[in-house]
Amino acid sequence: MTAVLPTDIAAVREFNRHYTRVIGVLAEGLVETEYSLTEARILFELATTGSTEAVRLRRALDLDPGYLSRILTRFKNRGLIESGRSSSDGRRQEVRLTDKGRAAFAVLNQRSGADVGKLLAAHPPGDRARLVDAMRTIQRLLDRPAEPAARQFTLRAPLPGDYGWVIQRNAAVYAAEYGWDVRYEALVAEIVANFLAGHDDRRERAWIAECGGVPVGCVFCVTDSETTARLRLLLVEPSARGLGVGAALVAECLRFATEVGYREMVLWTNDVLTAARRIYERAGFELVESAPHHSFGKDLVGQTWRRRLGPAEA
């Protein structure tokens, strides 16, 4: 396990302080009700799971047994829950919401949804999409075990829906990291559409990198000429960087291109994409041409890279 930087720890703590204030969980009662955040979470679990054993509830929420017992006792005294012996194990207590409890949860659920809706409505749709995607990334990374096996990935052929993901993620990632405008999305959409409309599967392929059942990268190998293949649309999700995804995608392109008889591979990129350029350099590509251009709302320097192919790549 690598050491965690103090600045990273401080950044997470600052985010936690900011977010808990924004969503109002520091107030005495959640969404202007009499219930604390913990009590609201218990009501939510009971509302969504139905009848459940108290021990399972404790494990799901990682609560101290005594603390949970006191809350459940208060809920029972208020008529919010009823309890009995578990049908599967008579030694365990099973709890469920009463009609009064379901009504209390309905109020909590409605007010909480309204508050989040108000929070999101203050931002334009594009920002909302980025926010939700960032939250999903946080959840995916924090829920994933830290063992190396959980950070393994596989390469596969695209499935229905993956091509749309390629367009959306290219547009979103490059907009967030480099400020590229919708014209880049249009270019990616054109490349993908042309590939789908008429690619030769014997000499042209696409790959999706997948980690934990989620797409985290992509690359395309298309025909540039009879003897030259072109690498296009290399993308690695920020959440998967450092796993070797980009290098594996490029290596698969090279292997395939060599196998089907191309003599060289060419690609076009921009000098600001330093991580991608390092991958190309390590894979044996050489920079052969640079030229300034204005594209995607930015002044850029385009670069052409080439690599000769041979039997060693097979």
Secondary structure, 3 states (H helix, E strand, C coil): CCCCCHHHHHHHHHHHHHHHHHCCCCCCCHHHCCCCHHHHHHHHHHHHHCCEEHHHHHHHHCCCHHHHHHHHHHHHHCCCEEEEECCCCCCCEEEEECHHHHHHHHHHHHHHHHHHHHHHHCCCHHHHHHHHHHHHHHHHHHHCCCCHHHHCCEEECCCCCHHHHHHHHHHHHHHHHHCCCHHHHHHHHHHHHHHHHHCCCCCCEEEEEEECCEEEEEEEEEECCCCEEEEEEEEECHHHCCCCHHHHHHHHHHHHHHHCCCCEEEEEEECCCHHHHHHHHHCCCEEEEEEEEEECCEEEEEEEEEEECCHHHC
